[in-house]
Amino acid sequence: MELNAKIPPGPLKDKWSFYKDHAKLVNPANRKKLEVIVVGTGLAGSAAAASLAEMGYKVKSFCFQDSARRAHSVAAQGGVNAAKNYKNDGDSVYRMFYDTIKGGDFRSREANVYRLAECSAQLIDQAVAQGVPFGREYGGYLNNRSFGGVQVSRTFYARGQTGQQLLLGAYQALMRQAAAKTVTLYTRHEMLDLVLVDGKARGIIVRNLDTGEIERHTANTVILATGGFGKIYYLSTLAMGCNASAIWRAHKKGAFMACPSWTQVHPTSLPQSGDYQSKLTLMSESLRNDGRIWVPLKPEEKRKPNDIPEDERDYYLERRYPAFGNLAPRDISSRAAKERIDAGFGVGPQLNAVYLDFSKAIKEQGKEKIKEKYGNLFAMYRKITDTDAYSEPMMISPAAHFSMGGLWVDYELMTTIPGLFALGEANFADHGANRLGANSLLQACVDGYFVAPYTVSNYLAGEIHAEKPDAEAQEFIDAEIGVRAHLGKLLAINGTKTADHYHKTLGKLLYDYCGLSRSKDGLLYAIDEIKKLREDFYEQLKVPGTEEEMNGELEKAGRISDYLEVAELMCQDALTREESCGAHFREEYQTPEGEALRNDEAFCFVSAWQWQGEDKEERLVPEPLHFENVELTVRSYK
Amino acid sequence: MKINLKIWRQTDAGSPGRLVDYELDHVIPHMSFLEMMDTLNEQLILSGDRPVEFDHDCREGICGQCGMMINGRAHGPIPHLTTCQLHMREFKDGDTIYVEPFRGKGFPVKRDLRVDRSAFDRIIMAGGFISVNTGQAPEANGIPVSHEHAESAFDSAACIGCGACVATCKNSSAALFTSAKIAHLAKLPQGKIESRKRVLSMVEQMDIEAFGHCTNTEACEVECPQDISVLNIARMNWEYTLSKVLK
């Protein structure tokens, strides 16, 4: 099977207009006959569900949380990018496109990235109209700040809660449609399988997490907006419930996975403090606008940070990347931190952190100004660590964060399964091998508000005369039997180890061998270990209770059973990409100075993976990337 | 540290519940409260017991999913903090901790410490939004909002919907939650247009959901993780009166 990205013809800047001008439309009278399933209620899911319902489609919205408002988009702190050029500092759609494609180390499609930048301005308009309280200047106009990896101020923010405020806007739009009965909400429902009829996505099997009931839901199209799977590393910045199950089960039904190993490791998280730890809390990257990152010049330094004189500190980002300094992109900053920590210069009780120091900014701008900018982050830091970051530096450490990889989608955000769309972090599309700060909220919103309404309609135009999906069809019966069998299998093992045990073991393996730096030997070792761990899982797992009740452990076990398969594909993906690009750093491919060495001759493609069956190696289908508008350069932030 | 726990166990909404005693050794002060609960559950699972069901997700104080009454206080002893951000260093070796669900007539217990907070969704459905479709929005800077108004609207909008206000209120009133949304939208020019209709329908829904009335004890403000001010309730009452009188 050849992959067709369905890029519209014409010059880059006209492609999206061309698409919109030629996309098929559905008559308003027909829309209410067409059903849409949206899984996930984060920014992409809520935005798509609300927008499609506003158009008149019948929408069913699913989430595993107890309210749509709790999806993990809520946790994004720093901001959302848009090429408004309100600061008159030279920003434009093209420049934002270029920053994004360069930031992604030239491993994404030009047309998709351009559309992201093109629709960015519209998103700010939409969010403001919804009542999102973005930061304002004293004249009443919107304010911006700069963010890692770019030299203009294009980031809009709502204090340190931009994700929450954007999500509340989308959630409220969704609730408005629920009140209008154009959306039916299914909270505390988890998708456990995708159902295909005649090769097209026709519905899903879900489990009601409060009662354990298994339900079948039919639709004319299925949209997955189920977010990222960085939680596969166990210790991550993600919520406990974030998972890969929806996209993985769709993958096993034929949707290709693209570049699953490309995981962004965020440079400014709080370090791990012990084995009991369940999550790594993220401190917004916006802190790097005023904070300076350093480690002591002497290894295993025993003095307190404030007692270490200026000339015995190594501001390694400023030293290595003078042009960008502390604002170097995330992949570069994280790797530079790991390099110092591995070399023995780490700080903190576990020697696994670096300092983020605000003393200079406080001296120059005053404590009040810093408090106004980052007050809630400093308060959060204090709550968790019991330390006052106004008087001594924060300690930060890299943590698994964002999945650039996900379901392969074409320009329409459709997967390789007709009628199955993937939006937001669940897809691989716009970020290439590394995502720029404040582009994640943007991508989720643009996919949901501005892309899906056109592309999903274009697909649904062909569904008007299609046979109405039937929940009693054999395909639905078989899928339900499969789901029940898997749950039964997990419960029947009755071994001696908890689901968390496997998750933690897997997470550590991935951090060590498929994290910030990867090598052939390490990946081969990890693949072997993951296989063993998976065998052990099906022999020694213990899940209490039954499937016919609320059972949090059963939910976890199901997600981990998928993670144990995703992890192997991640390693396979990393192993076959014999170059370093963005977040993917292969130790064998680096410059003498330790910078990533990309290989455009051999690896200028997206690795899409096709499932071949249980215990069979997946097939790699490359989608070549063509660059007609930008020159592939070495990404230098020096 | 050694910690004694008395945890509310209840199979489902229809069954009676009771406090059950547990002992936990080797609790580390740096653990979060929920990590302490994870440790307990690990023990329970391995000894063949049913683990304690509790709500949680982001574990960084923003999703609003977690919430327990800890020693009789919503989210525990520290004001303006979610349960997930509470750490065991706030307790002493040998302490006994009572852990109960967020109670309230509008929040039926689903199992153990999990409660049904869907009433909050229905209050928002009643009018907690601005009626704008995708595509209708004008240029963002076409709606200037003064810095003070934007900041004040943010203060109200910061609510995470955890329900601590209801749980801590002796009347189980949802006034703080409801008023925060009413105030957030009423303070902005784009939300002002629907404010009269909004306040009436949201307050009506709040009453339908069996939440009690506000008697101005201000307990909610003390526990609110986002420090939402009771002045929002005053604002709601003002908006309500305005809407009733000018109807």
Contacts between the chains, C-beta under 8 A, distances in Angstrom:
chain1	res1	chain2	res2	distance
A	47	B	134	7.5
A	50	B	134	7.1
A	51	B	133	7.7
A	51	B	134	4.1
A	54	B	133	4.5
A	54	B	134	6.1
A	65	B	57	6.3
A	65	B	63	7.5
A	65	B	65	6.4
A	66	B	55	6.6
A	66	B	65	6.5
A	66	B	114	8.0
A	66	B	116	7.6
A	66	B	117	6.2
A	66	B	118	7.3
A	67	B	64	7.9
A	67	B	117	6.7
A	67	B	118	7.1
A	67	B	120	6.8
A	67	B	121	5.4
A	67	B	161	6.7
A	68	B	121	7.3
A	69	B	64	7.2
A	69	B	121	7.7
A	69	B	161	5.8
A	70	B	57	6.0
A	70	B	58	7.7
A	70	B	63	4.4
A	70	B	64	6.1
A	70	B	65	5.0
A	70	B	161	7.8
A	72	B	57	7.5
A	72	B	58	6.5
A	72	B	63	7.3
A	74	B	58	6.7
A	74	B	62	5.4
A	74	B	63	5.2
A	74	B	64	8.0
A	74	B	160	8.0
A	75	B	58	5.2
A	75	B	60	6.1
A	75	B	62	5.3
A	75	B	63	6.9
A	84	B	140	7.4
A	86	B	141	7.0
A	122	B	137	7.5
A	124	B	140	4.6
A	125	B	137	4.0
A	125	B	138	6.5
A	125	B	139	5.9
A	125	B	140	4.7
A	126	B	132	7.7
A	126	B	134	6.3
A	126	B	135	7.9
A	126	B	137	4.6
A	127	B	140	7.8
A	128	B	137	6.9
A	128	B	140	4.2
A	128	B	143	6.1
A	128	B	190	7.1
A	129	B	130	6.8
A	129	B	132	4.5
A	129	B	136	6.8
A	129	B	137	3.7
A	129	B	138	7.0
A	129	B	143	7.5
A	129	B	190	5.8
A	130	B	129	7.5
A	130	B	130	5.6
A	130	B	132	6.0
A	130	B	137	8.0
A	130	B	190	8.0
A	131	B	129	7.9
A	131	B	130	4.9
A	131	B	153	7.6
A	131	B	157	7.7
A	131	B	184	6.8
A	131	B	185	5.4
A	131	B	188	5.3
A	131	B	190	5.9
A	131	B	191	4.9
A	133	B	145	7.9
A	133	B	150	5.3
A	133	B	151	7.8
A	133	B	153	4.3
A	133	B	154	4.1
A	133	B	157	5.3
A	133	B	184	7.2
A	133	B	188	7.0
A	134	B	150	7.1
A	135	B	150	6.9
A	136	B	145	5.6
A	136	B	146	7.0
A	136	B	147	4.9
A	136	B	150	4.1
A	136	B	151	7.9
A	137	B	147	6.5
A	138	B	146	7.6
A	138	B	147	4.9
A	139	B	144	7.2
A	140	B	144	3.2
A	140	B	145	5.6
A	140	B	146	5.1
A	140	B	147	7.2
A	141	B	141	5.1
A	141	B	144	6.0
A	142	B	140	5.9
A	142	B	141	6.0
A	158	B	154	6.1
A	158	B	157	7.8
A	159	B	154	6.2
A	161	B	62	7.0
A	161	B	158	6.5
A	164	B	62	5.8
A	164	B	158	7.7
A	164	B	160	7.3
A	165	B	154	7.5
A	165	B	157	6.1
A	168	B	157	6.7
A	171	B	124	7.6
A	172	B	124	6.3
A	172	B	128	5.9
A	172	B	129	3.6
A	172	B	130	7.4
A	173	B	129	6.4
A	173	B	132	7.8
A	173	B	134	7.6
A	175	B	121	6.6
A	175	B	124	4.7
A	175	B	125	4.6
A	175	B	128	6.8
A	175	B	129	6.1
A	176	B	125	7.5
A	176	B	129	4.5
A	176	B	131	6.6
A	178	B	121	7.9
A	178	B	125	5.5
A	179	B	125	4.2
A	179	B	126	7.0
A	185	B	121	7.4
A	187	B	118	6.9
A	187	B	121	7.6
A	210	B	110	5.9
A	239	B	57	4.3
A	239	B	58	4.3
A	239	B	59	7.0
A	239	B	63	6.4
A	240	B	56	6.1
A	240	B	57	5.6
A	240	B	58	7.7
A	240	B	59	6.2
A	241	B	57	5.2
A	273	B	30	5.1
A	274	B	28	6.1
A	274	B	30	6.1
A	274	B	31	7.3
A	276	B	28	6.4
A	276	B	31	5.3
A	276	B	35	5.0
A	276	B	38	7.2
A	276	B	39	6.1
A	277	B	35	6.6
A	278	B	32	7.5
A	278	B	34	7.0
A	278	B	35	5.4
A	278	B	38	6.0
A	278	B	59	6.4
A	279	B	59	4.5
A	279	B	60	7.2
A	281	B	59	7.6
A	281	B	60	4.8
A	282	B	60	7.1
A	380	B	60	7.4
A	380	B	61	6.7
A	380	B	85	7.5
A	383	B	61	7.5
A	383	B	78	8.0
A	383	B	81	6.1
A	383	B	85	4.9
A	383	B	87	8.0
A	384	B	85	6.6
A	384	B	87	7.3
A	386	B	87	7.7
A	386	B	89	6.8
A	449	B	134	5.0
A	450	B	134	7.5
A	453	B	134	6.7
A	496	B	46	7.1
A	498	B	42	5.7
A	498	B	45	5.2
A	498	B	46	6.9
A	500	B	38	7.1
A	500	B	42	6.6
A	542	B	45	6.0
A	542	B	46	7.1
A	544	B	44	7.8
A	544	B	45	5.4
A	544	B	48	7.2
A	544	B	49	7.3
A	544	B	50	5.6
A	544	B	51	6.5
A	545	B	50	5.9
A	550	B	53	6.0
A	550	B	110	6.8
A	550	B	111	5.0
A	550	B	114	7.3
A	552	B	51	7.0
A	552	B	53	5.7
A	553	B	45	6.5
A	553	B	51	6.2
